Amino acid sequence: MELRQALICTILHEFNGERSIYGALHLLKGKKSAQTIQDGAFFNLLPYFGLFPTLTRQELEKEVDILIQTGQAVVGETDKVSLTKHGILELQQFHEKHRFLKDLQAWKYNASTEIVWLRIRLFIQTITNVAAGIKGFYPITHHTDIQTWVKQQLVLETDRTNKLAQISKQLTEFLSECTEVQALIFVHQLSGVKQIGLTRQQLSEHLKLSLEEVRIYHIATLHRLFAKLEEEPISFSDLIFFMEGQRQELILTESARQTFTLLKEGHTIGSICEKRKLKKSTVEDHIVELAIQHPQFSIRPFVTTEMEEEIMYWANTLHTSRLREIKEKVTNEISYFMIRLVLARKKVKNET
């Protein structure tokens, strides 16, 4: 089982026949629609959001066909696929051998990943050369914003040799907790004095991994680093500045953002529908989206504590996020919207 296929399997397994294979496609491509975001939250799949932005419908279907032909998956309802016992076993073994996948937090960090990585690479390249008395070198990026940021940081550093030593020490400490492959991929991409870091193509050939595997290993390492910096900012005080200004903003659809503004002004669902000429279900989608992305957003105006407890009781008892099954058990006044809202909030609490 290859990496991309394994991640497709992971999503299909979590869907458990409740969503189509195209739900997996939208998740891996990072489609910022209310349905995809809700699926990511309900099924604990946001760590994989947007990992394969160029994945096509045809490529996904081909991977699923292979899973079916090899007996790892079976077709259920229209476009819905579930893993067989054989497929589940293969997937478990894959995750056991590729523990770095647990480091992925794509939904949380994707927007910052490339920016912070370029900062790290250019800062280390620059401070290494400056400390060695070398003024002229070919920068690893011509990204103007990155170059400006690095120059600003260097102006603030009076003891550059010590700063370089501390960065090296803290990166070494961090990488010692990663897998050997993660550490190799990270370090070998760095440039120094008269030394240019390897490309991912070169790393692919050197480590006998696919380009896709090198990319995902690398992303997982950075996500692990970002999480570590958030958890232990004092222990990694000489690395935390790389995250400057990269606080995650709410990734709301524009329509949901407008609804959020009106909610903060005190509007009800009904008045928002009237003001914006939207269906009630559309505004409800926006509110669920807010519950997923905004941990401080209160769901209490839309569902009582007693209703929330009843919904969670049946969700836990039935071991499902399937809305219809839960709706059949709860009291009549509890709507599908309330169930979705409570499940969304539960997922957010589990991830924070």
C-alpha positions in Angstrom: 0.0 0.0 0.0 1.4 3.4 -1.1 1.1 6.6 0.9 -1.6 8.3 -1.1 -3.6 5.1 -1.2 -3.2 4.7 2.5 -4.6 8.2 3.2 -7.5 7.6 0.9 -8.1 4.3 2.8 -7.9 6.2 6.1 -10.6 8.6 5.1 -12.9 5.8 3.6 -12.5 3.8 6.8 -13.5 6.8 9.0 -16.4 7.5 6.6 -17.6 3.9 7.2 -19.9 4.1 4.2 -21.6 7.3 5.4 -20.0 9.5 2.7 -19.1 9.0 -0.9 -15.6 8.5 -2.3 -15.8 12.1 -3.6 -16.1 13.3 -0.1 -12.6 11.9 0.3 -11.5 13.7 -2.8 -12.8 17.1 -1.6 -11.0 16.6 1.8 -7.7 15.7 0.3 -7.9 18.6 -2.2 -8.8 21.0 0.6 -12.2 22.2 -0.8 -13.4 24.9 1.5 -17.1 24.1 1.4 -19.4 23.8 4.4 -20.0 20.1 3.7 -16.3 19.2 3.3 -15.3 21.1 6.5 -18.1 19.5 8.4 -17.1 16.0 7.1 -13.5 16.7 8.2 -14.6 17.7 11.7 -17.3 15.0 12.2 -15.0 12.1 11.1 -11.8 13.5 12.7 -10.1 13.9 9.3 -9.1 17.6 9.3 -5.4 16.5 9.8 -5.4 15.4 6.2 -7.3 18.4 4.8 -5.7 19.7 1.6 -2.7 17.4 1.6 -3.2 16.5 -2.1 -4.4 19.8 -3.8 -3.8 18.5 -7.3 -5.5 15.1 -6.9 -8.0 14.5 -9.7 -11.3 12.6 -9.8 -9.8 10.1 -12.2 -6.8 9.5 -9.9 -9.0 8.9 -6.9 -11.3 6.5 -8.8 -8.2 4.6 -10.0 -6.9 4.2 -6.4 -10.4 3.0 -5.3 -10.6 0.5 -8.1 -7.3 -1.0 -7.1 -8.6 -1.3 -3.5 -11.7 -3.1 -4.7 -9.8 -5.4 -7.1 -7.4 -6.4 -4.3 -10.2 -7.2 -1.9 -9.4 -4.3 0.4 -12.6 -2.5 -0.2 -16.2 -3.2 -1.3 -18.8 -1.0 -3.0 -21.9 -0.1 -1.0 -24.5 2.5 -1.9 -23.9 4.8 -4.8 -20.3 6.0 -4.8 -19.8 4.7 -1.2 -17.0 2.3 -0.4 -16.1 0.6 2.8 -12.9 -1.3 3.7 -13.0 -5.1 4.2 -11.3 -6.8 7.1 -8.3 -7.3 4.9 -8.3 -3.6 4.0 -8.5 -2.6 7.6 -5.7 -4.9 8.6 -3.5 -3.5 5.7 -4.3 0.0 6.8 -3.5 -0.7 10.5 -0.1 -2.2 9.5 0.6 0.8 7.3 0.0 3.3 10.1 2.0 1.1 12.4 5.0 1.4 10.1 4.4 5.1 9.3 3.9 6.6 12.7 4.9 10.1 11.4 1.4 10.4 10.0 0.2 11.2 13.5 2.1 14.4 13.3 0.0 15.8 10.5 -2.3 18.7 11.3 -3.0 20.1 7.9 -6.2 22.0 8.7 -4.4 23.9 11.5 -1.1 24.5 9.9 -1.3 24.3 6.1 -1.5 28.1 5.6 1.8 28.5 7.6 3.8 25.5 6.4 5.6 26.9 3.4 6.1 30.4 4.8 7.7 29.2 8.1 9.8 26.6 6.2 11.2 29.3 3.9 12.0 31.5 6.9 13.9 28.7 8.6 15.9 27.8 5.5 16.8 31.4 4.5 17.5 32.5 8.0 19.9 29.5 8.7 21.5 30.0 5.3 22.0 33.7 5.9 23.2 33.7 9.5 25.6 30.8 8.7 27.2 32.8 5.9 27.2 36.1 7.8 28.8 34.4 10.9 31.5 33.0 8.6 32.2 36.5 7.1 30.7 35.7 3.7 28.5 38.5 2.3 27.7 37.2 -1.1 25.7 34.0 -1.6 22.8 32.7 -3.7 19.7 32.8 -1.5 17.5 29.7 -1.4 14.4 31.8 -2.2 13.8 35.1 -4.0 10.4 35.5 -2.2 10.5 39.2 -1.3 8.5 38.9 1.9 10.7 36.1 3.2 13.9 38.0 2.4 12.6 41.1 4.1 11.6 39.2 7.2 15.0 37.6 7.5 16.8 40.9 7.1 14.6 42.4 9.9 15.4 39.5 12.2 19.2 39.7 11.6 19.2 43.4 12.5 17.8 42.5 15.9 20.5 39.9 16.5 23.6 41.3 18.1 25.3 37.9 18.8 24.7 36.0 15.7 27.1 33.2 16.4 25.3 32.4 19.7 21.9 32.6 18.0 23.0 30.1 15.4 24.3 27.8 18.1 21.0 28.0 20.0 18.9 27.3 16.9 21.1 24.4 16.0 20.8 23.0 19.6 17.1 23.3 19.7 16.5 21.9 16.3 18.7 19.0 17.2 16.7 18.4 20.3 13.4 18.5 18.3 14.6 16.3 15.5 15.9 13.7 18.0 12.2 13.0 18.8 11.3 12.5 15.1 11.8 9.4 13.0 15.2 9.1 11.4 13.7 9.7 7.9 12.0 12.8 9.1 15.2 14.2 10.5 17.2 13.4 7.4 14.7 15.0 5.1 14.6 18.1 7.2 18.4 18.6 7.7 19.5 17.7 4.2 17.3 20.5 2.7 19.1 23.2 4.7 21.9 25.3 3.1 25.0 26.6 4.8 28.4 27.9 3.9 29.2 26.8 0.3 26.6 24.1 0.8 23.3 24.0 -1.0 20.5 21.8 0.5 19.2 18.8 -1.5 16.1 19.1 -3.6 13.2 16.8 -2.8 13.9 15.0 -6.1 17.5 14.3 -4.8 16.1 13.2 -1.4 13.7 10.9 -3.2 16.5 9.2 -5.1 18.8 9.1 -2.0 16.2 7.7 0.4 14.4 5.5 -2.3 11.1 7.2 -1.5 8.6 8.6 -3.9 8.4 12.4 -4.3 5.0 12.2 -2.7 6.4 10.4 0.3 9.2 12.9 0.8 6.7 15.8 0.6 4.3 14.3 3.2 7.2 13.3 5.5 8.4 16.9 5.3 5.0 18.4 6.0 4.4 16.1 9.0 7.8 17.1 10.5 6.9 20.8 10.2 3.5 20.3 11.7 5.1 18.4 14.6 7.5 21.3 15.0 4.7 23.9 15.0 2.8 21.9 17.6 6.0 21.6 19.8 6.6 25.4 19.6 3.0 26.0 20.7 3.3 23.5 23.6 6.8 24.4 24.8 7.6 28.0 23.7 10.0 28.6 26.5 12.0 25.4 25.9 12.2 26.3 22.2 12.5 30.1 22.6 15.1 30.4 19.8 12.8 28.8 17.3 9.4 30.3 18.2 10.2 33.6 16.3 9.9 31.7 13.0 6.1 31.4 13.7 5.8 35.2 14.1 2.5 36.5 12.6 1.4 33.0 11.7 -1.5 32.7 14.1 -4.3 30.7 12.3 -7.1 32.9 11.2 -10.7 31.5 10.8 -10.8 29.9 7.4 -14.4 30.7 6.8 -16.2 30.8 3.4 -17.0 34.4 2.6 -20.7 33.7 2.9 -20.2 32.2 6.4 -18.1 35.2 7.4 -21.0 37.6 6.5 -23.4 35.4 8.6 -20.9 35.5 11.5 -20.9 39.3 11.4 -24.7 39.5 11.5 -24.8 37.0 14.4 -22.4 39.2 16.4 -24.7 42.1 15.7 -27.5 40.1 17.4 -29.4 38.9 14.4 -31.4 35.6 14.6 -31.3 32.8 12.0 -34.6 34.1 10.7 -33.5 37.7 10.3 -30.3 36.6 8.6 -32.3 34.6 6.1 -34.5 37.6 5.4 -31.7 40.1 5.2 -29.4 38.0 3.1 -32.1 36.3 1.0 -30.7 32.9 2.0 -32.4 29.5 2.8 -32.5 28.5 6.4 -30.4 25.5 5.7 -27.7 27.7 4.2 -27.5 29.8 7.4 -27.5 26.7 9.5 -24.5 25.4 7.5 -22.7 28.6 8.3 -23.4 28.2 12.0 -22.1 24.7 12.0 -19.0 25.9 10.1 -18.4 28.5 12.9 -18.8 25.9 15.6 -16.1 23.8 14.0 -13.6 26.7 13.5 -14.3 29.0 16.4 -13.8 27.2 19.8 -15.2 30.2 21.7 -18.4 30.4 19.5 -21.3 29.5 21.7 -23.9 27.0 20.4 -26.2 27.7 23.4 -28.5 30.1 21.5 -29.3 27.2 19.1 -29.4 24.2 21.4 -30.0 23.8 25.1 -27.7 21.9 27.5 -30.3 19.2 27.9 -30.6 18.7 24.2 -26.8 18.6 23.8 -26.6 15.9 26.5 -29.3 13.8 24.8 -27.6 14.1 21.4 -24.3 13.1 22.8 -25.8 10.2 24.7 -27.2 8.6 21.6 -24.1 9.4 19.5 -21.9 7.6 22.1 -24.4 4.8 22.6 -24.7 4.1 18.9 -21.0 4.8 18.2 -21.9 6.9 15.1 -21.9 10.3 13.6 -24.7 9.3 11.2 -27.3 12.0 11.6 -30.3 9.9 10.6 -29.6 7.2 13.2 -29.3 9.8 16.0 -32.4 11.7 14.8 -34.5 8.5 15.1 -33.6 8.2 18.8 -33.7 11.8 20.1 -36.9 13.6 21.0 -38.9 15.3 18.2 -37.9 18.9 19.0 -34.3 18.1 18.3 -33.6 19.0 14.6 -30.9 17.7 12.3 -29.3 21.1 12.6 -29.0 20.8 16.4 -27.4 17.3 16.0 -24.9 18.6 13.4 -24.1 21.6 15.7 -23.5 19.4 18.8 -21.3 16.9 16.9 -19.3 19.7 15.4 -18.6 21.2 18.8 -17.7 17.8 20.2 -15.0 17.3 17.5 -13.6 20.7 18.2 -13.3 19.9 22.0 -11.6 16.6 21.2 -9.0 18.3 19.1 -8.2 21.2 21.5 
